Amino acid sequence: MQDFKKKFLKITENKIIIFILFLLIVFVSYNKLFNSYFEADEWFAFTHFLPLVDKDYGFLDAIIKAFVDIDSLSRGLHIIPISYEIFFLSVLLFGINFTPYALLSLLLHAVNSFLVFIFIKELFNSKKQNFKVIIFALLGGVFFALSQVHMHAVTWAAGYGQNVL
């Protein structure tokens, strides 16, 4: 058992291996996301951002629309200029192709799961590698990766009828 713990601790010292593990967990678990499609609210947003892609000032216009067109975009409920810029850049780079949006979403989720692992590991800050701390950190990261509580944050653009996880 001691030999296993030493090998395990040696492997987990390499953060790239842990990150690849989280990439595999997320991409295998959410692989059905790539068979999905955009939902109605994304198409509504495309009608606002697709015309801006061809304009020289489209990036600036997206910020202005976050304040000026607030009634037409969200019935006055949201003023979210950073979100508008992210969506504008996504439309600029990916257009209406769903696959890159899904890929980017899963990649970001894998990064966040890895950061949860790092956070838990640092929370139990010990000077040397501790087997129990690594196990708890891995379990915490895997739980975050697979928890359905935040599934809509990962599969935000997928149709609701699509069972992704």
C-alpha positions as CSV (number, residue, x, y, z in Angstrom):
1,M,0.0,0.0,0.0
2,Q,2.9,2.4,0.8
3,D,4.4,1.7,-2.6
4,F,1.0,2.6,-4.3
5,K,0.8,5.8,-2.3
6,K,4.3,6.9,-3.3
7,K,3.6,6.2,-7.0
8,F,0.2,8.0,-6.7
9,L,1.8,11.0,-5.1
10,K,4.6,11.1,-7.7
11,I,2.0,11.0,-10.5
12,T,-0.2,13.7,-9.0
13,E,2.8,16.1,-8.6
14,N,2.5,16.6,-12.3
15,K,-0.3,19.1,-12.7
16,I,-0.6,18.5,-16.5
17,I,-1.6,14.9,-15.8
18,I,-4.3,16.0,-13.4
19,F,-5.5,18.6,-15.9
20,I,-5.7,16.0,-18.7
21,L,-7.6,13.7,-16.3
22,F,-10.2,16.5,-15.8
23,L,-10.3,17.1,-19.5
24,L,-11.1,13.4,-20.1
25,I,-13.7,13.3,-17.3
26,V,-15.5,16.4,-18.7
27,F,-15.4,15.5,-22.4
28,V,-16.4,11.9,-21.8
29,S,-19.2,12.9,-19.5
30,Y,-20.6,15.7,-21.6
31,N,-19.9,14.1,-25.1
32,K,-23.6,14.3,-26.1
33,L,-23.4,18.1,-26.0
34,F,-21.8,17.9,-29.5
35,N,-25.0,16.4,-30.9
36,S,-27.1,19.3,-29.6
37,Y,-28.1,22.6,-31.2
38,F,-28.8,26.2,-30.3
39,E,-32.0,27.1,-28.4
40,A,-34.4,30.0,-29.2
41,D,-32.7,32.7,-27.0
42,E,-29.3,32.2,-28.7
43,W,-31.0,32.6,-32.1
44,F,-32.6,35.8,-30.8
45,A,-29.1,37.1,-29.7
46,F,-27.7,36.1,-33.1
47,T,-30.1,38.5,-34.8
48,H,-28.5,41.3,-32.8
49,F,-24.8,40.3,-33.1
50,L,-24.5,38.8,-36.6
51,P,-25.0,42.2,-38.2
52,L,-22.3,43.8,-35.9
53,V,-19.6,41.3,-37.0
54,D,-19.2,43.0,-40.4
55,K,-19.0,46.5,-39.0
56,D,-15.7,48.1,-38.1
57,Y,-17.1,49.4,-34.8
58,G,-19.1,46.2,-34.0
59,F,-17.2,45.6,-30.7
60,L,-18.1,49.1,-29.5
61,D,-21.6,48.8,-30.8
62,A,-22.1,45.6,-28.8
63,I,-21.3,47.6,-25.6
64,I,-23.7,50.3,-26.6
65,K,-26.5,47.8,-27.3
66,A,-26.0,46.4,-23.8
67,F,-27.4,49.8,-22.5
68,V,-29.5,51.2,-25.3
69,D,-31.3,48.1,-26.5
70,I,-31.9,46.7,-23.0
71,D,-35.7,46.6,-23.5
72,S,-35.6,44.7,-26.8
73,L,-32.9,42.2,-25.7
74,S,-34.0,41.3,-22.2
75,R,-37.1,43.3,-21.5
76,G,-35.1,45.6,-19.2
77,L,-34.0,42.8,-16.8
78,H,-30.3,42.6,-17.6
79,I,-27.5,45.1,-18.3
80,I,-24.6,42.8,-19.0
81,P,-22.0,44.5,-21.3
82,I,-19.3,42.0,-20.6
83,S,-21.5,39.1,-21.5
84,Y,-22.5,40.9,-24.7
85,E,-18.8,41.4,-25.6
86,I,-18.1,37.7,-25.0
87,F,-21.1,36.7,-27.1
88,F,-20.1,39.2,-29.8
89,L,-16.5,37.8,-29.9
90,S,-17.9,34.2,-30.1
91,V,-20.1,35.2,-33.0
92,L,-17.2,36.9,-34.7
93,L,-15.0,33.8,-34.3
94,F,-17.5,31.0,-34.6
95,G,-20.5,32.3,-36.4
96,I,-23.5,30.0,-35.9
97,N,-21.5,26.8,-35.8
98,F,-22.5,25.0,-32.6
99,T,-19.4,22.8,-32.2
100,P,-16.9,25.5,-31.2
101,Y,-19.3,26.9,-28.6
102,A,-19.6,23.4,-27.1
103,L,-15.9,22.8,-27.2
104,L,-15.1,26.1,-25.5
105,S,-17.7,25.5,-22.9
106,L,-16.4,22.1,-22.0
107,L,-12.8,23.3,-22.0
108,L,-13.7,26.1,-19.6
109,H,-15.6,23.6,-17.4
110,A,-12.5,21.3,-17.3
111,V,-10.3,24.3,-16.3
112,N,-12.7,25.2,-13.5
113,S,-12.8,21.6,-12.3
114,F,-9.0,21.6,-12.2
115,L,-9.0,24.9,-10.3
116,V,-11.4,23.4,-7.8
117,F,-8.8,20.6,-7.3
118,I,-6.0,23.2,-6.9
119,F,-8.2,25.2,-4.4
120,I,-9.0,22.2,-2.2
121,K,-5.4,21.1,-2.3
122,E,-4.2,24.6,-1.3
123,L,-7.0,24.9,1.3
124,F,-5.3,22.0,3.2
125,N,-1.9,23.6,2.7
126,S,0.7,21.2,3.7
127,K,4.4,21.5,2.9
128,K,4.6,18.0,1.5
129,Q,2.4,15.9,-0.7
130,N,-0.3,14.3,1.5
131,F,-2.2,11.3,0.1
132,K,-5.5,12.1,1.9
133,V,-5.4,15.8,0.7
134,I,-4.8,14.7,-2.9
135,I,-7.7,12.2,-2.7
136,F,-10.0,14.9,-1.2
137,A,-8.9,17.4,-3.8
138,L,-9.5,14.9,-6.7
139,L,-12.9,13.9,-5.3
140,G,-13.9,17.6,-5.0
141,G,-12.8,18.4,-8.6
142,V,-14.6,15.3,-10.0
143,F,-17.7,16.2,-8.0
144,F,-17.6,19.7,-9.4
145,A,-17.0,18.3,-12.9
146,L,-20.0,15.9,-12.7
147,S,-22.4,17.7,-10.5
148,Q,-25.7,18.5,-12.2
149,V,-26.3,21.6,-10.1
150,H,-24.4,23.8,-12.6
151,M,-25.1,21.7,-15.7
152,H,-26.9,24.5,-17.5
153,A,-23.8,26.7,-17.0
154,V,-21.8,24.1,-19.0
155,T,-24.5,23.2,-21.6
156,W,-26.0,26.8,-21.8
157,A,-26.4,26.7,-25.6
158,A,-27.9,23.2,-25.9
159,G,-31.5,22.5,-26.4
160,Y,-33.4,21.7,-23.2
161,G,-34.7,18.5,-24.7
162,Q,-31.2,17.2,-25.0
163,N,-30.1,15.0,-22.1
164,V,-26.4,15.8,-22.0
165,L,-25.2,14.4,-18.7
